[in-house]
């Protein structure tokens, strides 16, 4: 598994544009081979975190190269985000529990 942790803060001047684009980009990710899941959270201070899991490195890299995703990333750098930080991690060990 490949897990991406995407921390960011929206640029308030362009947040409406982000909220128009985000559902399309999320739908593209869900349709990608190897997609497992993703969830987004917003902290009280406005920082946002999205966690995305892909089955393997190849499917994650295919997502990273998807043309619409690439265009959205460029738009994010240009105006949608005040900052972002991305960590891409291998799942070397995992455990889960459900009662």
Secondary structure in CASP SS format (residue, H / E / C, confidence):
PFRMAT SS
TARGET T0000
AUTHOR 0000-0000-0000
METHOD secondary structure of the structure
MODEL  1
X C 1.00
X E 1.00
X E 1.00
X E 1.00
X E 1.00
X E 1.00
X E 1.00
X E 1.00
X E 1.00
X E 1.00
X C 1.00
X H 1.00
X H 1.00
X H 1.00
X H 1.00
X H 1.00
X H 1.00
X H 1.00
X H 1.00
X H 1.00
X H 1.00
X H 1.00
X H 1.00
X H 1.00
X H 1.00
X H 1.00
X H 1.00
X H 1.00
X H 1.00
X H 1.00
X H 1.00
X C 1.00
X C 1.00
X C 1.00
X E 1.00
X E 1.00
X E 1.00
X E 1.00
X E 1.00
X E 1.00
X E 1.00
X E 1.00
X C 1.00
X C 1.00
X C 1.00
X C 1.00
X C 1.00
X E 1.00
X E 1.00
X E 1.00
X E 1.00
X E 1.00
X E 1.00
X E 1.00
X C 1.00
X C 1.00
X H 1.00
X H 1.00
X H 1.00
X H 1.00
X H 1.00
X H 1.00
X H 1.00
X H 1.00
X H 1.00
X C 1.00
X H 1.00
X H 1.00
X H 1.00
X H 1.00
X H 1.00
X H 1.00
X H 1.00
X H 1.00
X H 1.00
X H 1.00
X H 1.00
X H 1.00
X H 1.00
X H 1.00
X E 1.00
X E 1.00
X E 1.00
X E 1.00
X E 1.00
X E 1.00
X E 1.00
X E 1.00
X E 1.00
X E 1.00
X C 1.00
X C 1.00
X C 1.00
X C 1.00
X C 1.00
X C 1.00
X C 1.00
X C 1.00
X C 1.00
END
